[in-house]
């Protein structure tokens, strides 16, 4: 909820100065909220997999989005750019997870989580500023 509340405030700033005036850390908040709305909140009743989600599946999807939010924000603080985070191939899988992972397929969530962690680790290894 706090991320969504921060997004509302940032949207007001964007209306005044435009999105390019915001630093990557604030634009990342908008990005995470968009991911949350599209990959979690929206539901397609006509899709066989997405028409119904168990509580466990919802918790796993939320966990992966929050993992991306937490690790991505930390990566940006360490020098990774938002563009590099957006280019991660695993992000497409995260966006589509509600359509591609069935309710009883917990192993796929485990694999997706590991893949996300590794992708961010690789970015940090390449782009982190020396201290």
C-alpha positions, 0 to 999 in steps of 0.5 A, spaced: 500 500 500 505 504 501 508 503 494 501 505 491 501 511 495 507 514 493 505 512 486 499 517 487 504 523 489 509 521 484 503 522 479 502 529 481 509 531 480 509 528 473 503 532 471 507 538 473 514 537 470 514 530 466 517 523 468 524 525 465 524 530 471 524 524 476 530 520 478 530 513 476 529 511 484 522 515 483 521 512 476 522 505 479 516 506 484 512 508 478 514 502 474 513 497 480 506 500 481 504 499 473 507 491 474 503 490 480 497 493 477 498 489 470 501 483 473 497 482 479 491 486 480 488 485 473 484 479 471 482 475 465 476 471 466 477 468 459 484 465 460 484 458 463 489 459 467 488 466 470 480 465 471 481 463 478 487 464 482 488 460 489 491 464 495 498 461 495 498 463 487 496 470 489 501 470 495 507 467 490 506 473 485 505 478 490 512 476 493 515 476 486 513 483 485 515 485 492 522 482 491 523 486 484 521 492 488 526 491 493 532 488 489 531 493 484 530 499 488 537 497 492 540 496 485 538 503 483 541 506 489 548 502 487 548 504 480 544 500 476 539 504 471 532 503 470 533 502 463 537 496 465 532 493 470 527 494 464 531 490 459 532 484 463 528 478 460 526 475 466 521 481 467 517 479 461 516 472 465 514 476 471 509 480 467 506 474 464 506 469 470 499 469 472 498 467 465 503 462 464 504 459 471 498 454 474 495 454 481 498 448 483 505 449 480 509 452 485 516 450 482 515 455 477 514 460 482 521 458 485 524 458 478 522 465 477 524 467 483 531 464 482 531 467 475 529 474 478 535 474 483 540 472 478 538 477 473 539 483 478 545 480 481 548 480 474 546 487 473 549 489 480 556 485 478 556 489 471 554 496 473 555 497 481 559 503 482 565 502 486 565 505 493 
